[in-house]
Amino acid sequence: MPSDAGEALTLALADACHEPIAATQPYGEDDGVMRMIVTDHAFAVLLVGEAFKTITVLQVTYLP
């Protein structure tokens, strides 16, 4: 992944660490658990764990 695309994804993931629901979009049904981040050149699927305050990155796709 080019550095500019990686940097945008990194910043979006950092925002998601602080405010997971506000900084992401629902992935499928809005259950507050499966979320996604979409930037100009990347897409990431996240699993948000409210109980332990965790975010697990399940998939990252580079969009050229």
C-alpha positions as CSV (number, residue, x, y, z in Angstrom):
1,M,0.0,0.0,0.0
2,P,1.4,3.4,-0.9
3,S,2.4,5.6,2.1
4,D,-0.3,8.2,1.5
5,A,-3.0,5.5,1.5
6,G,-1.5,3.9,4.6
7,E,-1.3,7.2,6.4
8,A,-5.0,8.0,5.8
9,L,-6.0,4.5,7.0
10,T,-3.7,4.8,10.1
11,L,-5.3,8.1,11.0
12,A,-8.8,6.7,10.5
13,L,-8.0,3.7,12.7
14,A,-6.6,6.1,15.4
15,D,-9.9,8.0,15.4
16,A,-11.7,4.7,15.7
17,C,-9.7,3.8,18.8
18,H,-11.0,6.9,20.5
19,E,-14.6,7.0,19.2
20,P,-15.3,3.6,17.5
21,I,-19.0,4.3,16.5
22,A,-18.6,7.9,15.5
23,A,-15.5,7.3,13.4
24,T,-16.8,4.2,11.5
25,Q,-19.7,3.1,9.4
26,P,-22.0,0.1,10.0
27,Y,-20.9,-3.0,8.1
28,G,-24.2,-4.7,7.1
29,E,-26.8,-4.5,9.9
30,D,-26.0,-1.7,12.4
31,D,-25.3,-3.8,15.4
32,G,-22.5,-1.6,16.8
33,V,-20.0,-4.6,16.5
34,M,-19.2,-5.0,12.9
35,R,-18.0,-1.7,11.6
36,M,-16.0,-0.4,8.6
37,I,-13.6,2.4,7.7
38,V,-13.6,3.7,4.2
39,T,-10.9,6.1,2.9
40,D,-10.1,7.3,-0.6
41,H,-7.8,4.3,-1.1
42,A,-8.5,1.7,1.6
43,F,-11.3,-0.2,3.2
44,A,-11.1,-1.9,6.6
45,V,-13.6,-4.2,8.4
46,L,-13.4,-3.9,12.2
47,L,-14.8,-5.9,15.1
48,V,-15.6,-3.5,18.0
49,G,-15.6,-5.0,21.4
50,E,-17.3,-2.7,23.9
51,A,-16.8,-4.8,27.0
52,F,-13.0,-4.8,26.8
53,K,-12.7,-1.6,24.7
54,T,-11.0,-3.5,21.8
55,I,-10.9,-3.1,18.0
56,T,-9.9,-6.0,15.9
57,V,-9.0,-5.4,12.3
58,L,-10.5,-8.3,10.3
59,Q,-9.7,-7.2,6.7
60,V,-7.9,-4.4,5.0
61,T,-8.3,-3.8,1.2
62,Y,-6.3,-1.4,-0.8
63,L,-8.4,0.4,-3.5
64,P,-6.0,1.7,-6.2
